Amino acid sequence: MKPKQLFIAIFVASSLAVILGVVDHYFSPVSETVLTLTRWLTWLLFIYWAYQKRSLTGWIVVSMMVGCEIGFSFPGVAIHLNVFSNIFLRLIKTIIAPLIFSTLVVGIAAHSNLKQVGRMGLKAIIYFEAVTTLALFIGLAAINLTKAGEGAVINIQQGQEQRAEKLLAQKQSHDVILDIFPENIAKAVADGQVLQVVVFSIFFAVALARLSEQKRKPMLEFCEGLSDVMFKFTDMVMYVAPFAVCGALAYSIASFGFDVLKNLALLVATLYAALVVFVLVVFVPIGLIIKLNFKKFIAAVTEPVTIAFSTATSESALPKAMENLEAMGIPRKVVSFVLPTGYSFNLDGSTLYLSLASVFVAQLAGVDLTFVQQIEMVVILMLTSKGVAGVRGATFLILVATVDRMGIDPHKAFVILGVDAIMDMARTGTNVLGNCLATVVVAKWEGEYKD
């Protein structure tokens, strides 16, 4: 089948599936068999398209669709498919620490330009703070516009209560400055503390750069070989990605279903719309200012952003994002420094969500926050949302702590856990997209990258 004919077939099948779904919902019921066959015909055509395209991104997109279908049609099977995404995430976690260490050491010590490291760090932090602050205010504007929580009567389900209590039970003190520095590098690697691995790697690279050429060379050759091996390792692990994506979405759909969206649909819609606005009014203008080659950039980030969105885990996209940005022409020393650092300090999607969700909880509780109180909340979030990427359930813990500080019953936040998986996909995808853009910005700012 020719590409044009295949596209027409997919379009017709997709349109038919949508039309039958609308007719079944609003008019006379359509046979369940007809609906199921039409949907699966559409998925089979998409699978054939991915086979023809022979692209990992294509397979991931198709896996997302098939995963949703399996979760909807076969929930009994889908509930056990999370094992594929867990296998994928475990393999990814084995890559991250050695990849960051080897690429940073080579990037810094091989050039011995230590002043540039400090300069890049300062520029990255300034950019991170500016963009995440904009994200916070866009989140505030969105929830104040839709007022999604006002007048809503939503009961907390027992499962949400249990999950919230489990997350709160692991609550630990968080010192933004102290948590940057590792006390044990093995522990930092085991706990997935990306920022601590970055800090250790920088100190190691600076120490290595101060050695004589004779003593430095063997370690540099080892690190160069290690980074090359880890990139090849990444390429092999990516073959598991479509199965992981399919399993993750099938499990999510089977676990929470679509009924949970009924009461919190406006909140979910507000978040997704706010993130789209954020991308259009912040990311796009930044790209225009730095004269970004959008076509080249989109081609580089599509795969990692899709992986992050479908698995709702930023870590899963890090190795591929590093590889694609380097292939795009960004120097390894910039990619290996800015991208992992942004995973702790540049969580654009998560910070937007936090401001939005905090006001939503206040509205749900019937508390009318003044403009000054909302600004105070933004300041709190600017401080508490930094450097917690490695803490499990960190976003929810920050949300609870923030609303509690504002004098609002933190138990009201428990209802959000019902749709947290759906919102987590959007904010995680935005986090990865934002960090990829930040890497390009710093590279341009340093004069290290030209299209």
N, C-alpha and C positions, 0 to 999 in steps of 0.2 A: 504494500500500500504506500503510495506517495505521501510525502509530508502534508501537502495541501489536503488530500483526501482524508488523511488521518485526523487532521485538525477539524475538518467539517464533521466527521463521524463523532468525535469527542464532543463537539459543540452541540450537535443534535441530541446525543444521548444525555448530556448534562441538562440541557433545556427540558427534555422530556421528563427527566427525573424530578426537576423542580416543579414543572407544571402539574404532574401527577400528585406530588406532595401537597401543593396548594389546593388542588381539587379535592383531595382526600380530607384536608383539614376543614375547608369551608363549605364544601358542597356534598354531593353523594359520596359515600365511602368507596375507595378503590380497593380492589382485591390486594390483600397483603402479599400474595405471590407475585403479582404484577409489579408492585412497588419494589420488592426485594430483587427481582430479576433485572429490573431497569437500573437499579443502583449498581448491582454487580456487573452489568454490561458496561456501565460507565467506568468502573474501577478496572476492568479487564482491558478496556481501550487505553486507559492511562498507563497500565502496566506495559502494554505493548509499545506505547509512546516512549516510556523510560528505557525499554529494551533497545529501541531504535536509536534513541539519543545517546545511550551509553555514557551517562553522566551521573556522578555520585549525587549531585544536587537534585537531578531529576528523580532518582530512586528515593531520595529522602522525602521529597514532596509527595510522591505516590504513596510512600509508606505512611505518611501522616493521614492521608485519606482512607487507606485500607485499615489502619489502626482504629480510626473513628468508627468505621463500619463494623469491625469485629467487636469493638466495645459495646456498640448498640445492639447488634444482632445476636452475638454469642457472649453475653456477660459472664456466663459460667466458665467459659474458656479464658476470656480476656483477663479475668481477675488474677490468673496465674502467669500472665505474660510479662509481668514486671521484671522477671528474672533476666530478660534480655537487656533491658536498660541498666539493670544493676551490674551485669557483667561488663557492659560497655563502660560504665562510669568507673568501675574498679580498674579496668585497663588504662583509662585516661589518667586516673590518679597516679598510676605508676610512672607515667610519662612526665607529668608537670614539673616536679622538683628537679630531676636531672636535666631536663630541657632548659629550664630557667637558669639553673646554675651554669651549665656549659656555655649557653649563648651569651650570658652576661659577662662571664669571665673572659671569653674570647673578645667580645665587643669592647670591653674596657681595657684589659691588660695588653691586648695586641696593639693598641694604638697609643697607650700610655698618656692619653689626653685627659688627665684627672679633672682639670677645670671644667671640661665640657660636661662631665657627669653631674657636677654640682649645678651647672647652668641649666641642664636639661631637667633636673629635679625641681628647681625653682619654677621654671616655665610650666612644667607639667602641673604642679600644685596650684599655681595661679589659674591655669585653664580649668582644672578640675573644680576648683571652688566657684568660679564664675558660672560654669555651665550647670552644676548641681543646684546652685542658688536659683537660677532661672527655672529649673525643673520644679523646685519647691513652690515657687510663686504661680507657675502654670497649673500645678495640682490644686492650689488654693482657689484660683480663679474658676477652674472647671467645676469643683464641688459646690462653690457658692452660686454658680450659675444654674446648675441642675437641681441643687438641694435634694439630692437622692435620699437622704436620711430623714427628712422632715415628714412627720406623720406616719412613718412606716411602723408597722407592728410585726416584728419578726421574732419568733420563738427560738431560743437556743436549743439545738438538738443535743441529745445525750452524747453522740459521737463527737460533736464539736467541743462540748464541755470537757470530755476526757482528753481529747487531743490538746486543748489549750492548757489544761492542768499539767500534762506531761511536758509541754514546752516550758511552762513557767517553773517547773521543778528543777530544770537544768540551768535556771537563771544564775549568772555569775557576774561578778564585778567586772566592769570594763573600763580600763584606763587607756584612752586614745593614744597617748604618747608612749606609755610603758609597753603596750601590746605590739608596738612596731618592732621591738627588739627581741630576738630569740634568746631564751636561756639555755636551750638545748636544741641544736640543729636537727637531731634525729627526731625529737618530739615535734618540732615544727613541721617536718616532712610528714610524719605520721598523722598529725592533726589537720593537715591540709592548709596550714597557715602560709598562704602564698606570699604575703607581704614580708613575713619574717625570713622566708627563703630568699627573697629579693635582697633584703638588707644584708644577710650573711654573705650572699654572692658578691655584693658590691664591696664589702670589706675585704673579702678574700681576693677579689680582682685587684683592688688598690694595693694590697700587700704584695701580690704577685708582680704588679707593675713596677714596684720599687726594687725588685731583685735585678741582678745582672742578667744580661741576655742569655748567658750560658745556663744559668739556673732556671730562667723563666721558660725557655724554649720547650723542654720536655712536658711541662704541665700544660702549656698552650696547645701542643700537638695532641695531648690526651683529650683536652676539652673540645678541640675542633672535631676529633674523631667521635667523641661522645655525642656532640650535638648532631652530627650527620647521622649517627645510628638512631638517635631519638626521633629525628624527622622521618626516617625510613620506618621506624616502629609506628609512628603516627599514621603513615600511609596504610600500613597493614590493619591497624585498629579501625580505621575509617570504613573498612569493608563490613564491620559489624554495625555501623551507624544506622542503616535503614531498618535492620531488625530491632535495634534499640528504640528507634523513633516509633515504629509500629507498636511495639510492646508497651512503651510508656503511655501513648495516647489511648490504646485499647484498655489498659488498666485504669487510667483516669476516668474515661467515659463509663466503664463498668462500675467504678467505685462511687462517683458522685452523680452520674446520670445527667439528664437535662432538666429534671423537675426542680432541682435546687436553684436554677436560674430564675424561676418565676418571681420570687420575692426580692432577689438582689440583682435583677437584670439591669436596672437603671445604674446601679453602682458599677457593674462590669462595663456597661456601655460608656459611662462617664470616663472610666480609666482608659479604655481603648481609644476613645475620641481625644482625650487629653494627650496621650502619647503620640497620636498622629499629628496633632497640632504642634506638639513639642518638636517633633522631627522636622516639620515644615517651617516653623518660625525660628528655630534655633540651629539645627543641623544644616539645613539647606543654605541659609545665609552664611554660616561659617564656611561651608564648602565654596560658596561663590567668592568670599573674601580671599581665601587662600588659592583661588583658581584651581579647584580640585577637578580632576578628570573623573566626572561622575560615573561614566560608563565603565571605566577601568576599576573604580572603587567598588561599585555595586557588584561587579563580577567577582571581586576578591572577597567581599563580605557576605555574599548570599549564602554560601554553604555554612560558615560558622554561625551566622545569625539564625538560620533555619534549624540547625542542630540545637542551639541554645533554646529557641522557642519551643521546640517539640519535646525536649527532655526537661525543660524548666531548670536547667543547671548551667551556670556560666562556665564552670570548669570543663565541661564536655567540649566546649568550643575553643578553649584557649590554644591547644597545640595547632589546630588547623588554622586559626586566625593568625598565629605567629608565622606559620609556613606561607600562607597566602599573601600576607602583607610584605613579607620578605621577597616573595616572587614578584610582587607588584613593583618592587624597586626601593622599598624602605630599608635602610641599612640595619643589619642585625643588631647592632649596639643600641639603636633607638627602639626597635621593636621589643627586644628582650628587657628593656628597662621600663618603658612607658606603659606597655600593655599590661603586664602583671601588676604594676603599681596601681593602675587604674581600677583593677579588680577590687581594691579596698577603698580607694578615695574618689572614684568617679562612677558611682552607681546611679546613673541618671534616671533610669526607669524606677528603681527602688525608692529614691528620694521623692520623686513625683508621687508615687503611690502612697508614701508615708504621710505627706501633707494632706493629700486627698482623703485617705482613710481616717486620719485623725479627726478632721472636721465632720466626716460622715458619722463617726461614732458619737461626736458631740450632738449632731442633729438628731440622731437616733435616741439619745438620752434626753432630748428636749432642752439642751443647754445652748443658749444663744451666745456664741463667742463674738466679742467685739473685734474690730479691726486690730486694735492694739494687742489683744490677747492672741490673735492669729499670727501676728508678727513675732510675738514672744515665742509662740510654738515653733515657728520657722527657725528662729535662732537656736532653740533647743535641738531641733532636728539636724541643723547644720553641724552641731557638735557630736551628737550621739550616733549619727548614721555613718560616721567615718571609721574605717578600719575594722569592721565586724564581719567581713565576708566569710571568714572561716568558722563563724559560730553558727551551729545548726539552729534554724528557726529564728535567726537574728532579727529579721524584719518584723516579725510578730512581737518579739520581746521589746523592740524599740517602740512599736506602736502602743503596746500596753503601758510601758513606762511613761510615754509622753502624755497620753490621755489621763493617766493617774496623777501626773504632776499638775495637769490643768484642772484637777478637782472633779474629774468625771469618773464614774464607775467603770473600772477596766473590764468588768465582765461583759459590758455591752460590745466590746471588741470581739468577743468569741464568735458572734454570728458571721463575721467575715470569713472565718475558716471554711465555711460551706462552699465558697466560690474561690478560695485562695489559689487552688491549682490552676484555675482558668486565668486568673489575674497574674499569677506567677510567670506563666509562659510569656505574656506580653512584656512585663517589666524586665525579665531576664534577657529577652531578645533585644530590648532597647539598651540595656546595660552593655551588651557585647558590641552593638552597633556604635554606641557612644565611645567606647574605648578604642575601637578601630579608628574612628575619626580622630580622636585625641592623638593617637600615634602619628597619623599623617600630619596633623597640625604642628606637633612638636618637631617633626622631621623637617617640615617646611620652614618653621621658625628658626631652626638651626642651620638652614641652608644645606641640609643633607639629602634632600629629595627634590627632584624636578621632573615633571611629566615629560 
